[in-house]
Amino acid sequence: MDPDGMAKIVVDPGHGGQWLTGDPGAPSYDGTKWEKDFTLILGLKLGTLLVNDGHEVLYTRTMDVNPKLDDRINTANMNDADLFISIHF
């Protein structure tokens, strides 16, 4: 964290990727959406709020892809993140 109290934060919208090659997560109640869709929407909104509050934000994904778990963790570690937020429902 910098001296002004601003943090470097990694936002990790859980799941992601196409049906056969990715990990969609849990289905919505009516089966028309997947957890990956909601985590991405919330993750991007959260990141915007954090940036507007003065924090530096990095994302593990900003589109419908499914990064490997190690890649998600490495994003935080290689960038010396202060906080890692993994979003799931």
LUMMI-365054 format. One record per atom (N, C-alpha, C): residue number from 1; residue in one letter; atom name; x, y, z. Coordinates in steps of 0.001 Angstrom, whole numbers, plus 500000, padded with zeros to 6 digits. Atoms other than C-alpha are relative to their C-alpha. Last residue first. Layout:
@seq=NUM | type=A | atom=CA | xx=X | yy=Y | zz=Z .
...
! end
This chain:
@seq=89 | type=F | atom=N | xx=501357 | yy=499979 | zz=499454 .
@seq=89 | type=F | atom=CA | xx=478320 | yy=483230 | zz=493809 .
@seq=89 | type=F | atom=C | xx=499618 | yy=498599 | zz=500407 .
@seq=88 | type=H | atom=N | xx=500782 | yy=501195 | zz=500304 .
@seq=88 | type=H | atom=CA | xx=482028 | yy=483777 | zz=493183 .
@seq=88 | type=H | atom=C | xx=498605 | yy=500178 | zz=500605 .
@seq=87 | type=I | atom=N | xx=501460 | yy=499879 | zz=499933 .
@seq=87 | type=I | atom=CA | xx=484364 | yy=486763 | zz=493108 .
@seq=87 | type=I | atom=C | xx=499343 | yy=498710 | zz=499542 .
@seq=86 | type=S | atom=N | xx=500537 | yy=501020 | zz=500900 .
@seq=86 | type=S | atom=CA | xx=488052 | yy=486489 | zz=493975 .
@seq=86 | type=S | atom=C | xx=498487 | yy=499962 | zz=500171 .
@seq=85 | type=I | atom=N | xx=501430 | yy=500237 | zz=499780 .
@seq=85 | type=I | atom=CA | xx=489453 | yy=489683 | zz=495501 .
@seq=85 | type=I | atom=C | xx=499505 | yy=499028 | zz=498943 .
@seq=84 | type=F | atom=N | xx=500494 | yy=500851 | zz=501081 .
@seq=84 | type=F | atom=CA | xx=493243 | yy=489814 | zz=495839 .
@seq=84 | type=F | atom=C | xx=498542 | yy=499686 | zz=500318 .
@seq=83 | type=L | atom=N | xx=501262 | yy=500696 | zz=499734 .
@seq=83 | type=L | atom=CA | xx=494701 | yy=492637 | zz=497956 .
@seq=83 | type=L | atom=C | xx=499589 | yy=499220 | zz=498755 .
@seq=82 | type=D | atom=N | xx=500303 | yy=499904 | zz=498575 .
@seq=82 | type=D | atom=CA | xx=498049 | yy=494387 | zz=498311 .
@seq=82 | type=D | atom=C | xx=498784 | yy=499156 | zz=500365 .
@seq=81 | type=A | atom=N | xx=501323 | yy=499516 | zz=499599 .
@seq=81 | type=A | atom=CA | xx=499239 | yy=493302 | zz=494886 .
@seq=81 | type=A | atom=C | xx=499863 | yy=500012 | zz=501516 .
@seq=80 | type=D | atom=N | xx=499936 | yy=499575 | zz=498590 .
@seq=80 | type=D | atom=CA | xx=502963 | yy=492922 | zz=494271 .
@seq=80 | type=D | atom=C | xx=498690 | yy=500599 | zz=500483 .
@seq=79 | type=N | atom=N | xx=500255 | yy=498560 | zz=499943 .
@seq=79 | type=N | atom=CA | xx=502456 | yy=492775 | zz=490490 .
@seq=79 | type=N | atom=C | xx=500000 | yy=500547 | zz=501417 .
@seq=78 | type=M | atom=N | xx=499020 | yy=499319 | zz=500854 .
@seq=78 | type=M | atom=CA | xx=504057 | yy=489350 | zz=490008 .
@seq=78 | type=M | atom=C | xx=499829 | yy=501519 | zz=500018 .
@seq=77 | type=N | atom=N | xx=498643 | yy=500096 | zz=499467 .
@seq=77 | type=N | atom=CA | xx=502135 | yy=487968 | zz=492996 .
@seq=77 | type=N | atom=C | xx=501020 | yy=500777 | zz=499179 .
@seq=76 | type=A | atom=N | xx=499863 | yy=499289 | zz=498722 .
@seq=76 | type=A | atom=CA | xx=498691 | yy=489198 | zz=492000 .
@seq=76 | type=A | atom=C | xx=501446 | yy=500011 | zz=500478 .
@seq=75 | type=T | atom=N | xx=500333 | yy=498604 | zz=500268 .
@seq=75 | type=T | atom=CA | xx=498828 | yy=488186 | zz=488348 .
@seq=75 | type=T | atom=C | xx=500179 | yy=500830 | zz=501269 .
@seq=74 | type=N | atom=N | xx=498783 | yy=499323 | zz=500457 .
@seq=74 | type=N | atom=CA | xx=500607 | yy=484994 | zz=489414 .
@seq=74 | type=N | atom=C | xx=499748 | yy=501467 | zz=499675 .
@seq=73 | type=I | atom=N | xx=499163 | yy=499728 | zz=498828 .
@seq=73 | type=I | atom=CA | xx=497532 | yy=483940 | zz=491390 .
@seq=73 | type=I | atom=C | xx=501248 | yy=500777 | zz=499600 .
@seq=72 | type=R | atom=N | xx=500733 | yy=499034 | zz=499179 .
@seq=72 | type=R | atom=CA | xx=495254 | yy=484206 | zz=488358 .
@seq=72 | type=R | atom=C | xx=500847 | yy=500428 | zz=501198 .
@seq=71 | type=D | atom=N | xx=499890 | yy=498700 | zz=500662 .
@seq=71 | type=D | atom=CA | xx=497843 | yy=482520 | zz=486154 .
@seq=71 | type=D | atom=C | xx=499279 | yy=501086 | zz=500794 .
@seq=70 | type=D | atom=N | xx=498659 | yy=499483 | zz=499766 .
@seq=70 | type=D | atom=CA | xx=498125 | yy=479629 | zz=488621 .
@seq=70 | type=D | atom=C | xx=500187 | yy=501381 | zz=499374 .
@seq=69 | type=L | atom=N | xx=499914 | yy=499520 | zz=498613 .
@seq=69 | type=L | atom=CA | xx=494343 | yy=479187 | zz=488569 .
@seq=69 | type=L | atom=C | xx=501373 | yy=500581 | zz=500299 .
@seq=68 | type=K | atom=N | xx=499649 | yy=501065 | zz=499060 .
@seq=68 | type=K | atom=CA | xx=494353 | yy=478944 | zz=484779 .
@seq=68 | type=K | atom=C | xx=500132 | yy=500590 | zz=501396 .
@seq=67 | type=P | atom=N | xx=498581 | yy=500124 | zz=499662 .
@seq=67 | type=P | atom=CA | xx=492636 | yy=481820 | zz=483000 .
@seq=67 | type=P | atom=C | xx=500217 | yy=498834 | zz=500969 .
@seq=66 | type=N | atom=N | xx=499820 | yy=500731 | zz=498751 .
@seq=66 | type=N | atom=CA | xx=489115 | yy=481097 | zz=481720 .
@seq=66 | type=N | atom=C | xx=501489 | yy=499838 | zz=500296 .
@seq=65 | type=V | atom=N | xx=498920 | yy=500971 | zz=500123 .
@seq=65 | type=V | atom=CA | xx=488044 | yy=483597 | zz=479079 .
@seq=65 | type=V | atom=C | xx=500155 | yy=499324 | zz=501354 .
@seq=64 | type=D | atom=N | xx=500405 | yy=501377 | zz=499730 .
@seq=64 | type=D | atom=CA | xx=484833 | yy=485596 | zz=478731 .
@seq=64 | type=D | atom=C | xx=501102 | yy=499008 | zz=499625 .
@seq=63 | type=M | atom=N | xx=500909 | yy=500550 | zz=500998 .
@seq=63 | type=M | atom=CA | xx=486242 | yy=489107 | zz=478949 .
@seq=63 | type=M | atom=C | xx=499771 | yy=498526 | zz=500323 .
@seq=62 | type=T | atom=N | xx=500944 | yy=498920 | zz=500296 .
@seq=62 | type=T | atom=CA | xx=488020 | yy=491339 | zz=481460 .
@seq=62 | type=T | atom=C | xx=499034 | yy=499575 | zz=498899 .
@seq=61 | type=R | atom=N | xx=500673 | yy=500106 | zz=501297 .
@seq=61 | type=R | atom=CA | xx=490064 | yy=488618 | zz=483159 .
@seq=61 | type=R | atom=C | xx=499040 | yy=501170 | zz=499850 .
@seq=60 | type=T | atom=N | xx=499547 | yy=501283 | zz=500531 .
@seq=60 | type=T | atom=CA | xx=492573 | yy=488398 | zz=486013 .
@seq=60 | type=T | atom=C | xx=499323 | yy=499702 | zz=498674 .
@seq=59 | type=Y | atom=N | xx=501019 | yy=501042 | zz=500133 .
@seq=59 | type=Y | atom=CA | xx=492028 | yy=492097 | zz=486562 .
@seq=59 | type=Y | atom=C | xx=500646 | yy=498700 | zz=499537 .
@seq=58 | type=L | atom=N | xx=499632 | yy=500957 | zz=501038 .
@seq=58 | type=L | atom=CA | xx=494363 | yy=494794 | zz=487862 .
@seq=58 | type=L | atom=C | xx=498929 | yy=498931 | zz=499986 .
@seq=57 | type=V | atom=N | xx=500720 | yy=501265 | zz=500152 .
@seq=57 | type=V | atom=CA | xx=493210 | yy=497804 | zz=489852 .
@seq=57 | type=V | atom=C | xx=500551 | yy=499220 | zz=498818 .
@seq=56 | type=E | atom=N | xx=499556 | yy=500594 | zz=501253 .
@seq=56 | type=E | atom=CA | xx=495195 | yy=500745 | zz=491226 .
@seq=56 | type=E | atom=C | xx=499360 | yy=498619 | zz=499905 .
@seq=55 | type=H | atom=N | xx=499172 | yy=501204 | zz=499941 .
@seq=55 | type=H | atom=CA | xx=493213 | yy=502498 | zz=493924 .
@seq=55 | type=H | atom=C | xx=500441 | yy=499576 | zz=498605 .
@seq=54 | type=G | atom=N | xx=498568 | yy=499719 | zz=500008 .
@seq=54 | type=G | atom=CA | xx=492022 | yy=506106 | zz=493824 .
@seq=54 | type=G | atom=C | xx=500917 | yy=498800 | zz=500052 .
@seq=53 | type=D | atom=N | xx=499606 | yy=499699 | zz=498633 .
@seq=53 | type=D | atom=CA | xx=488373 | yy=505724 | zz=494844 .
@seq=53 | type=D | atom=C | xx=501515 | yy=500204 | zz=500121 .
@seq=52 | type=N | atom=N | xx=500567 | yy=498681 | zz=499682 .
@seq=52 | type=N | atom=CA | xx=487326 | yy=505962 | zz=491194 .
@seq=52 | type=N | atom=C | xx=500349 | yy=500442 | zz=501418 .
@seq=51 | type=V | atom=N | xx=499190 | yy=499011 | zz=500723 .
@seq=51 | type=V | atom=CA | xx=489691 | yy=503046 | zz=490536 .
@seq=51 | type=V | atom=C | xx=499509 | yy=501408 | zz=500320 .
@seq=50 | type=L | atom=N | xx=498709 | yy=499932 | zz=499323 .
@seq=50 | type=L | atom=CA | xx=487944 | yy=501022 | zz=493255 .
@seq=50 | type=L | atom=C | xx=500931 | yy=501012 | zz=499339 .
@seq=49 | type=L | atom=N | xx=500180 | yy=499316 | zz=498713 .
@seq=49 | type=L | atom=CA | xx=484492 | yy=501799 | zz=491879 .
@seq=49 | type=L | atom=C | xx=501329 | yy=500180 | zz=500725 .
@seq=48 | type=T | atom=N | xx=500270 | yy=498591 | zz=500294 .
@seq=48 | type=T | atom=CA | xx=485578 | yy=500856 | zz=488356 .
@seq=48 | type=T | atom=C | xx=499833 | yy=500801 | zz=501287 .
@seq=47 | type=G | atom=N | xx=498748 | yy=499376 | zz=500406 .
@seq=47 | type=G | atom=CA | xx=487084 | yy=497605 | zz=489613 .
@seq=47 | type=G | atom=C | xx=499836 | yy=501479 | zz=499713 .
@seq=46 | type=L | atom=N | xx=499200 | yy=499806 | zz=498793 .
@seq=46 | type=L | atom=CA | xx=483865 | yy=496725 | zz=491423 .
@seq=46 | type=L | atom=C | xx=501311 | yy=500698 | zz=499662 .
@seq=45 | type=K | atom=N | xx=500599 | yy=498881 | zz=499262 .
@seq=45 | type=K | atom=CA | xx=481863 | yy=497278 | zz=488236 .
@seq=45 | type=K | atom=C | xx=500797 | yy=500305 | zz=501272 .
@seq=44 | type=L | atom=N | xx=499707 | yy=498773 | zz=500740 .
@seq=44 | type=L | atom=CA | xx=484253 | yy=495066 | zz=486235 .
@seq=44 | type=L | atom=C | xx=499418 | yy=501227 | zz=500703 .
@seq=43 | type=G | atom=N | xx=498578 | yy=499696 | zz=499917 .
@seq=43 | type=G | atom=CA | xx=484136 | yy=492341 | zz=488868 .
@seq=43 | type=G | atom=C | xx=500372 | yy=501293 | zz=499297 .
@seq=42 | type=L | atom=N | xx=499715 | yy=499428 | zz=498685 .
@seq=42 | type=L | atom=CA | xx=480344 | yy=492479 | zz=489173 .
@seq=42 | type=L | atom=C | xx=501468 | yy=500394 | zz=500120 .
@seq=41 | type=I | atom=N | xx=500721 | yy=498722 | zz=499878 .
@seq=41 | type=I | atom=CA | xx=479804 | yy=491976 | zz=485437 .
@seq=41 | type=I | atom=C | xx=500336 | yy=500677 | zz=501326 .
@seq=40 | type=L | atom=N | xx=499328 | yy=499024 | zz=500865 .
@seq=40 | type=L | atom=CA | xx=482512 | yy=489297 | zz=485260 .
@seq=40 | type=L | atom=C | xx=499334 | yy=501371 | zz=500099 .
@seq=39 | type=T | atom=N | xx=498738 | yy=499623 | zz=499364 .
@seq=39 | type=T | atom=CA | xx=481178 | yy=487405 | zz=488285 .
@seq=39 | type=T | atom=C | xx=500741 | yy=501040 | zz=499164 .
@seq=38 | type=F | atom=N | xx=500250 | yy=499098 | zz=498876 .
@seq=38 | type=F | atom=CA | xx=477648 | yy=487518 | zz=486861 .
@seq=38 | type=F | atom=C | xx=501298 | yy=500435 | zz=500680 .
@seq=37 | type=D | atom=N | xx=500554 | yy=498745 | zz=500516 .
@seq=37 | type=D | atom=CA | xx=478597 | yy=486042 | zz=483495 .
@seq=37 | type=D | atom=C | xx=499828 | yy=501023 | zz=501119 .
@seq=36 | type=K | atom=N | xx=498921 | yy=499251 | zz=500650 .
@seq=36 | type=K | atom=CA | xx=480876 | yy=483355 | zz=484972 .
@seq=36 | type=K | atom=C | xx=499527 | yy=501363 | zz=499493 .
@seq=35 | type=E | atom=N | xx=499254 | yy=499258 | zz=498974 .
@seq=35 | type=E | atom=CA | xx=478026 | yy=482257 | zz=487276 .
@seq=35 | type=E | atom=C | xx=501089 | yy=500866 | zz=499375 .
@seq=34 | type=W | atom=N | xx=499059 | yy=500776 | zz=499195 .
@seq=34 | type=W | atom=CA | xx=476033 | yy=481238 | zz=484221 .
@seq=34 | type=W | atom=C | xx=500717 | yy=500903 | zz=500990 .
@seq=33 | type=K | atom=N | xx=498720 | yy=499331 | zz=499741 .
@seq=33 | type=K | atom=CA | xx=472973 | yy=482557 | zz=482450 .
@seq=33 | type=K | atom=C | xx=500849 | yy=499104 | zz=500887 .
@seq=32 | type=T | atom=N | xx=499643 | yy=499224 | zz=501182 .
@seq=32 | type=T | atom=CA | xx=469838 | yy=481054 | zz=480858 .
@seq=32 | type=T | atom=C | xx=501339 | yy=500728 | zz=500132 .
@seq=31 | type=G | atom=N | xx=499095 | yy=500702 | zz=500898 .
@seq=31 | type=G | atom=CA | xx=469313 | yy=478198 | zz=483301 .
@seq=31 | type=G | atom=C | xx=500447 | yy=500782 | zz=498778 .
@seq=30 | type=D | atom=N | xx=500747 | yy=500389 | zz=501199 .
@seq=30 | type=D | atom=CA | xx=466225 | yy=479717 | zz=484967 .
@seq=30 | type=D | atom=C | xx=500884 | yy=499326 | zz=498943 .
@seq=29 | type=Y | atom=N | xx=501222 | yy=500719 | zz=499637 .
@seq=29 | type=Y | atom=CA | xx=467817 | yy=479747 | zz=488434 .
@seq=29 | type=Y | atom=C | xx=499248 | yy=499509 | zz=498768 .
@seq=28 | type=S | atom=N | xx=501017 | yy=499161 | zz=499359 .
@seq=28 | type=S | atom=CA | xx=471185 | yy=480778 | zz=487044 .
@seq=28 | type=S | atom=C | xx=498755 | yy=499150 | zz=500251 .
@seq=27 | type=P | atom=N | xx=501005 | yy=499359 | zz=500863 .
@seq=27 | type=P | atom=CA | xx=473725 | yy=478058 | zz=486287 .
@seq=27 | type=P | atom=C | xx=499080 | yy=500909 | zz=500807 .
@seq=26 | type=A | atom=N | xx=501378 | yy=500438 | zz=499774 .
@seq=26 | type=A | atom=CA | xx=476771 | yy=477412 | zz=488479 .
@seq=26 | type=A | atom=C | xx=499036 | yy=500706 | zz=499046 .
@seq=25 | type=G | atom=N | xx=500513 | yy=499855 | zz=498643 .
@seq=25 | type=G | atom=CA | xx=480297 | yy=477896 | zz=487181 .
@seq=25 | type=G | atom=C | xx=498569 | yy=499498 | zz=500075 .
@seq=24 | type=P | atom=N | xx=501069 | yy=499021 | zz=499890 .
@seq=24 | type=P | atom=CA | xx=480959 | yy=478364 | zz=483473 .
@seq=24 | type=P | atom=C | xx=499528 | yy=500257 | zz=501424 .
@seq=23 | type=D | atom=N | xx=500653 | yy=500353 | zz=498746 .
@seq=23 | type=D | atom=CA | xx=484382 | yy=476699 | zz=483504 .
@seq=23 | type=D | atom=C | xx=498899 | yy=501021 | zz=500242 .
@seq=22 | type=G | atom=N | xx=499850 | yy=499142 | zz=498831 .
@seq=22 | type=G | atom=CA | xx=486003 | yy=476763 | zz=480111 .
@seq=22 | type=G | atom=C | xx=499352 | yy=499421 | zz=501231 .
@seq=21 | type=T | atom=N | xx=498589 | yy=499838 | zz=499661 .
@seq=21 | type=T | atom=CA | xx=486658 | yy=474506 | zz=477131 .
@seq=21 | type=T | atom=C | xx=500224 | yy=500811 | zz=501270 .
@seq=20 | type=L | atom=N | xx=499249 | yy=501252 | zz=500072 .
@seq=20 | type=L | atom=CA | xx=483231 | yy=473037 | zz=476416 .
@seq=20 | type=L | atom=C | xx=501445 | yy=500133 | zz=500461 .
@seq=19 | type=W | atom=N | xx=500588 | yy=501147 | zz=499315 .
@seq=19 | type=W | atom=CA | xx=481089 | yy=475951 | zz=477635 .
@seq=19 | type=W | atom=C | xx=500894 | yy=498764 | zz=499996 .
@seq=18 | type=Q | atom=N | xx=501095 | yy=500632 | zz=500729 .
@seq=18 | type=Q | atom=CA | xx=483258 | yy=478874 | zz=476569 .
@seq=18 | type=Q | atom=C | xx=499621 | yy=498673 | zz=500651 .
@seq=17 | type=G | atom=N | xx=499709 | yy=500817 | zz=501160 .
@seq=17 | type=G | atom=CA | xx=485391 | yy=480649 | zz=479097 .
@seq=17 | type=G | atom=C | xx=498765 | yy=499368 | zz=499387 .
@seq=16 | type=G | atom=N | xx=499795 | yy=499370 | zz=501295 .
@seq=16 | type=G | atom=CA | xx=484936 | yy=482006 | zz=482583 .
@seq=16 | type=G | atom=C | xx=500273 | yy=499000 | zz=498894 .
@seq=15 | type=H | atom=N | xx=500452 | yy=500802 | zz=501142 .
@seq=15 | type=H | atom=CA | xx=485097 | yy=481031 | zz=486263 .
@seq=15 | type=H | atom=C | xx=500318 | yy=500697 | zz=498679 .
@seq=14 | type=G | atom=N | xx=499862 | yy=501448 | zz=500067 .
@seq=14 | type=G | atom=CA | xx=485633 | yy=483649 | zz=488962 .
@seq=14 | type=G | atom=C | xx=499401 | yy=499381 | zz=498742 .
@seq=13 | type=P | atom=N | xx=501339 | yy=500525 | zz=500261 .
@seq=13 | type=P | atom=CA | xx=485969 | yy=487385 | zz=488390 .
@seq=13 | type=P | atom=C | xx=500084 | yy=498489 | zz=499759 .
@seq=12 | type=D | atom=N | xx=500037 | yy=501296 | zz=500687 .
@seq=12 | type=D | atom=CA | xx=489380 | yy=488031 | zz=489965 .
@seq=12 | type=D | atom=C | xx=498553 | yy=499542 | zz=499832 .
@seq=11 | type=V | atom=N | xx=501385 | yy=500477 | zz=500001 .
@seq=11 | type=V | atom=CA | xx=489948 | yy=491659 | zz=490974 .
@seq=11 | type=V | atom=C | xx=499957 | yy=498761 | zz=499114 .
@seq=10 | type=V | atom=N | xx=500318 | yy=500892 | zz=501109 .
@seq=10 | type=V | atom=CA | xx=493595 | yy=492372 | zz=491803 .
@seq=10 | type=V | atom=C | xx=498562 | yy=499521 | zz=500184 .
@seq=9 | type=I | atom=N | xx=500991 | yy=501054 | zz=499783 .
@seq=9 | type=I | atom=CA | xx=494082 | yy=495396 | zz=494040 .
@seq=9 | type=I | atom=C | xx=499800 | yy=499191 | zz=498731 .
@seq=8 | type=K | atom=N | xx=500002 | yy=500668 | zz=501294 .
@seq=8 | type=K | atom=CA | xx=497034 | yy=497781 | zz=494348 .
@seq=8 | type=K | atom=C | xx=499153 | yy=498736 | zz=500196 .
@seq=7 | type=A | atom=N | xx=499548 | yy=501374 | zz=500160 .
@seq=7 | type=A | atom=CA | xx=496163 | yy=499857 | zz=497374 .
@seq=7 | type=A | atom=C | xx=500041 | yy=499590 | zz=498536 .
@seq=6 | type=M | atom=N | xx=500577 | yy=500570 | zz=501214 .
@seq=6 | type=M | atom=CA | xx=495921 | yy=503550 | zz=498119 .
@seq=6 | type=M | atom=C | xx=500618 | yy=498628 | zz=499756 .
@seq=5 | type=G | atom=N | xx=501026 | yy=500992 | zz=499692 .
@seq=5 | type=G | atom=CA | xx=496611 | yy=504471 | zz=501744 .
@seq=5 | type=G | atom=C | xx=499336 | yy=499394 | zz=498781 .
@seq=4 | type=D | atom=N | xx=501303 | yy=499336 | zz=499933 .
@seq=4 | type=D | atom=CA | xx=498450 | yy=507700 | zz=500945 .
@seq=4 | type=D | atom=C | xx=498859 | yy=499032 | zz=500288 .
@seq=3 | type=P | atom=N | xx=500129 | yy=499171 | zz=498790 .
@seq=3 | type=P | atom=CA | xx=501799 | yy=506107 | zz=501838 .
@seq=3 | type=P | atom=C | xx=498656 | yy=500708 | zz=500142 .
@seq=2 | type=D | atom=N | xx=499175 | yy=498792 | zz=500061 .
@seq=2 | type=D | atom=CA | xx=501344 | yy=503415 | zz=499163 .
@seq=2 | type=D | atom=C | xx=499745 | yy=500869 | zz=501239 .
@seq=1 | type=M | atom=N | xx=500854 | yy=498824 | zz=500000 .
@seq=1 | type=M | atom=CA | xx=500000 | yy=500000 | zz=500000 .
@seq=1 | type=M | atom=C | xx=500896 | yy=501233 | zz=500000 .
! end
